[in-house]
Amino acid sequence: MTPLKSNFFNRLSASEKKKLIITVSLAVVMAVIASMVILSFLRKDTGSAKTPSDSPVKTTVTGQKQETRTADKKDVMNAIALSLFDHGLDSSSIKENKEQENNGRTEIHMVLDHKDADISSLKSSITDKLEELGVKTFEGENIVAENDSLSLVIEFQEKSLPVVKEKPKMPAVTGDFKGVKAAFVIDDCGYSIPLAEKLSAVKYPLAMAIIPYTPHSKETAEIVRNHGKAVFLHQPMQPKAYPSVDPGKGAVLLNMPESLVSLWLSNNVEDLGGKIDGFNNHMGSALTESKVKMDQVFAVMKKYTDFFVDSYTSPASVAFDECRSNGMMCAQNRKFIDNEADPAYIRSKILEGLKVGKEKGQIIMIGHLRDATVDVLVDFLPQIAEMGVDIVPVKELAVR
């Protein structure tokens, strides 16, 4: 302390010294408080500045969400092309690729030849890539996918078709089949409304077998009913190649408890509107060989229909016999007509079936709701009718 300040302080009385100390102390405290208040305001002001975690980023995130768009046809085709490339395949593997507009949505139907590629891995790859695009998929024997703008069905050929050097000639439409009764069941309905409309409109009785939970299962059932055709549940059942070959949602499996069998079957019927005229098996080469499981199936299905057609996907099938033992009306397929998507092939198989029918007096044949099959039936049914074939409802050929 300087002499001047020291003399000033010393001249003060004790009470004055005390007041001076208190005043100085209060001044210091007030200065500290003021500093803290100022610092607090500064921090708030700094906090209101744009930081990595504040509004600009939120705005950006919100903006990104707003920019999210529905995957279109180009996105989907790119995803499929990438999956093919990953499995050593190219565009030549696409054997059929048809599209049409329906109520503002693009419907795409594609047939892929997986050649030597692992079909299970290829299906999973395509499904995963479509799911990443936000396209809902259903993987089974076929891949079915859809969003707000499109629906897609991808079928897989079991093997590469042989190269045909010359286009086979159409079989001659000749022969006397007078008195032959023929019935047709059309499987795999539910994927295409236009095809269902086209085939349901023919004047001949047909049974349309609809796979449950397909994109248009309910609408197809309504279309078929409105045209006076028979609505069948095309019930998925376990094939021998399961699980590498998936029969699809709603399938009855060998290891499935009876309570779950009952639940699935009931739900499947409800998916078609709760009313059916009959049912047949979709796949099922393993399950139709099981007496126990088929008895469980018939115990439930008798509540909804008294009629079953054994698609006969296994020569060891017991489904027809078990159907009869359960007191139901039963029939059995004797000819698949469209294992190849070639019109000449399909017509030749129908004629083969009619020759069998001429020996037996009757024949049940199964086709699928595909472009080539529908085109052939629309054109060919009137022709075989002119040859004396009596095209009848499939139930007319059933036995109890």
Long-range contacts (C-beta under 8 A, 24 or more apart in sequence): 70-134, 70-147, 70-148, 70-149, 71-130, 71-133, 71-134, 71-135, 71-147, 71-149, 72-149, 72-150, 73-99, 73-106, 73-108, 73-149, 73-150, 75-133, 76-108, 76-130, 76-133, 76-135, 76-145, 76-150, 76-152, 79-126, 79-129, 79-130, 79-132, 79-133, 80-110, 80-126, 80-129, 80-154, 82-129, 83-122, 83-125, 83-126, 83-129, 84-112, 84-122, 86-125, 87-114, 87-117, 87-118, 87-121, 87-122, 87-125, 88-116, 88-117, 89-114, 89-115, 89-117, 89-122, 95-157, 95-161, 95-341, 96-155, 96-341, 96-371, 98-371, 100-194, 102-193, 102-194, 105-148, 105-149, 105-150, 105-151, 106-149, 106-150, 106-151, 107-150, 107-151, 107-152, 107-192, 107-194, 108-150, 108-151, 108-152, 108-153, 109-153, 109-155, 109-191, 109-192, 109-371, 110-152, 110-153, 110-154, 110-155, 111-154, 111-155, 111-156, 111-157, 111-341, 112-154, 112-155, 112-156, 112-157, 113-156, 113-157, 113-159, 113-160, 113-161, 114-156, 114-157, 115-160, 119-156, 119-244, 120-244, 122-156, 123-156, 126-154, 138-213, 138-214, 138-248, 138-249, 139-246, 140-236, 140-246, 140-247, 140-248, 140-249, 141-245, 141-246, 141-247, 141-248, 141-282, 141-283, 142-188, 142-191, 144-191, 144-214, 144-215, 146-215, 151-215, 153-191, 153-192, 153-215, 161-340, 167-344, 168-342, 168-344, 168-345, 169-344, 170-343, 170-344, 170-347, 171-344, 171-347, 171-348, 171-351, 173-347, 173-380, 173-383, 173-384, 173-387, 174-387, 175-351, 175-354, 175-387, 176-387, 176-388, 177-354, 177-357, 177-358, 177-384, 177-387, 177-388, 177-389, 178-387, 178-388, 179-361, 179-388, 179-390, 180-354, 180-357, 180-358, 180-361, 180-362, 180-363, 180-388, 180-389, 180-390, 181-357, 181-361, 181-362, 181-363, 181-389, 181-390, 181-392, 181-396, 181-397, 182-353, 182-354, 182-357, 182-362, 182-363, 182-364, 182-365, 182-384, 182-389, 182-390, 182-391, 182-392, 183-207, 183-331, 183-362, 183-363, 183-364, 183-365, 183-391, 183-392, 183-393, 183-394, 183-396, 183-397, 184-364, 184-365, 184-366, 184-367, 184-377, 184-391, 184-394, 185-209, 185-232, 185-280, 185-309, 185-311, 185-333, 185-364, 185-365, 185-366, 185-367, 185-394, 186-366, 186-367, 186-368, 186-369, 186-373, 186-377, 187-234, 187-280, 187-282, 187-311, 187-366, 187-367, 187-368, 187-369, 188-234, 188-282, 188-368, 188-369, 188-370, 189-214, 189-220, 189-224, 189-234, 189-369, 190-214, 190-215, 190-216, 190-217, 190-220, 190-234, 191-215, 191-216, 191-369, 192-216, 192-369, 193-219, 193-220, 193-223, 195-369, 195-370, 195-371, 195-374, 196-220, 196-223, 196-224, 196-369, 197-223, 198-374, 198-378, 199-369, 199-374, 199-377, 199-378, 200-224, 200-226, 200-227, 200-229, 201-227, 202-377, 202-378, 202-381, 204-381, 204-385, 204-391, 205-229, 205-230, 205-391, 205-392, 205-393, 205-394, 206-230, 207-232, 207-277, 207-278, 207-309, 207-393, 207-394, 208-232, 208-369, 209-233, 209-234, 209-279, 209-280, 209-282, 210-234, 210-272, 211-236, 211-248, 211-282, 212-236, 212-249, 212-250, 212-267, 212-268, 212-271, 212-272, 213-248, 213-249, 213-250, 213-268, 213-271, 217-271, 217-272, 218-271, 218-272, 218-273, 221-272, 221-273, 222-273, 225-273, 225-275, 230-277, 230-278, 230-393, 230-394, 230-395, 231-272, 231-273, 231-275, 231-276, 231-277, 232-276, 232-277, 232-278, 232-279, 232-280, 232-309, 233-268, 233-269, 233-272, 233-276, 233-278, 233-279, 233-280, 233-304, 234-279, 234-280, 234-281, 234-282, 235-265, 235-268, 235-279, 235-280, 235-281, 235-282, 235-284, 235-297, 236-281, 236-282, 236-283, 236-284, 237-281, 237-282, 237-283, 237-284, 237-286, 237-287, 237-288, 238-283, 238-284, 238-286, 238-287, 239-283, 239-284, 239-285, 239-286, 239-313, 240-285, 240-286, 240-314, 241-285, 242-286, 245-283, 247-282, 247-283, 247-284, 248-282, 251-283, 252-287, 252-293, 252-296, 252-297, 253-287, 254-286, 254-287, 254-290, 254-293, 256-293, 258-296, 261-293, 261-296, 261-297, 261-300, 262-296, 262-299, 262-300, 265-297, 265-300, 265-301, 266-300, 269-304, 275-304, 276-304, 276-305, 277-305, 277-307, 277-395, 278-305, 278-307, 278-308, 278-309, 278-329, 278-394, 278-395, 279-304, 279-305, 279-307, 279-308, 279-309, 280-308, 280-309, 280-310, 280-311, 280-333, 280-366, 281-310, 281-311, 281-313, 281-319, 282-311, 283-313, 284-311, 284-313, 284-314, 284-319, 285-313, 285-314, 285-317, 286-314, 288-313, 288-314, 288-317, 288-318, 288-319, 289-314, 289-316, 289-317, 289-318, 290-318, 291-318, 291-322, 294-318, 294-319, 294-322, 294-323, 295-322, 295-325, 295-326, 298-322, 298-323, 298-326, 298-328, 299-326, 302-326, 302-327, 302-328, 307-331, 307-395, 307-398, 309-333, 309-364, 309-394, 309-398, 311-366, 324-399, 324-400, 327-400, 328-400, 329-395, 329-398, 329-399, 329-400, 330-398, 330-399, 330-400, 331-364, 331-394, 331-395, 331-397, 331-398, 331-399, 332-364, 333-364, 333-365, 333-366, 334-363, 334-364, 334-365, 335-363, 335-364, 335-365, 335-366, 336-365, 336-366, 336-367, 337-365, 337-366, 337-367, 337-373, 338-367, 338-368, 338-370, 338-372, 338-373, 341-370, 341-371, 341-372, 341-373, 342-372, 343-372, 343-375, 343-376, 346-372, 346-373, 346-376, 347-376, 347-380, 350-376, 350-380, 350-384, 354-384, 354-387, 354-389, 357-389, 362-397, 364-394, 364-397
